[in-house]
Amino acid sequence: MSEFIYMGGYSFYIWSSYSLALIILVLNILGPSLKHKKSVQQASDIHLLNGMKSDES
Amino acid sequence: MMKWLHIMASSAWFYRFSGQAIPWLMSAFIVLLLIGLYGGLVTAPADYQQGDAFRIIYIHVPAAWMSLFIYCVMAMYAVIALVWRIKLAEVLLISSAPIGAAFTFLALVTGSLWGKPMWGTWWSWDARLTSELLLLFLYWGVMGLYAAIEDKRTASKAVSVLTLVGVVNIPIIHYSVSWWNTLHQGPSITMTDKPTMPMEMLMPLLVMAVAFKIFYGLSLLIRARAELVEREPQSRWLKAVIEENNDE
């Protein structure tokens, strides 16, 4: 196991590359998902407001 | 055919379809990623020249391929957006840019992390590295231009033109290692020649490449959905979708 982590002496370069890749992949899913959720929430607020306005008139 | 295209290009159809496709893409991506990581980090033997350092290839090369691939796809969307003024093409174009930038950034940094132990330097201003850096600036330029223009239809038009102008950089990156004498090695895999890598080294690379392609599709759909909602918050199709979700 420790030999696996050691990577023939290149552990810093290998594990930095792989962790950066993982971080970038995760951010590119989480970021847009949150943005989507937020914009749907905003849109549904707008529709709710519009609905109330048309009920009054 | 045109009618079919128009149905597929409609926001409502795209929104529903992508919502169903995302979980499938997510599962396929995770499975392929795990297989690729296992193959690249565990089963592939150490390189006889580079030792274990060569394992960076499984991130670096697929990321670099994606950086070029996504730009070419964006150029295609740009043509569709300019010629047929299809809104969905504009949305897909601008939603691709941050993913392309992310892969370009990843290719550059992992290249640097590979260059240090192999070439003895983090960076060199040679043709391959410089043209790839220019690609990163092109992606950022597209994103910045889109953000800077208030009207999103006008912004899309400007971004499409910028994307098409930047296409000249793509063959430069691709052929840079053959045209100029650079530090960067030539391509290890080409369409025409038989690969020089042994199978157990090559397979994880191909699996990772497919995984990254699927990831692009996945991230693109999520981004495009968010962009669509943001661009058309008042639309009737969105109202219908929201009501459906509320009923569930």
Interface residues (C-beta under 8 A of the other chain):
Chain A: F4 M7 G8 G9 Y10 Y13 I14 S16 S17 Y18 L20 A21 I24 L25 L27 N28 I29 P32 S33 K35 H36 S39 V40 Q42 A43 S44 I46 H47 N50
Chain B: M26 L33 L37 L41 V42 A46 G51 D52 A53 R55 I56 I59 H60 A63 P98 I99 A102 F105 L106 V109 T110 L113 W114 K116 P117 F215 L218 S219 I222 R223 R225 A226 V229 E230 P233 Q234 L238 K239 I242 N246
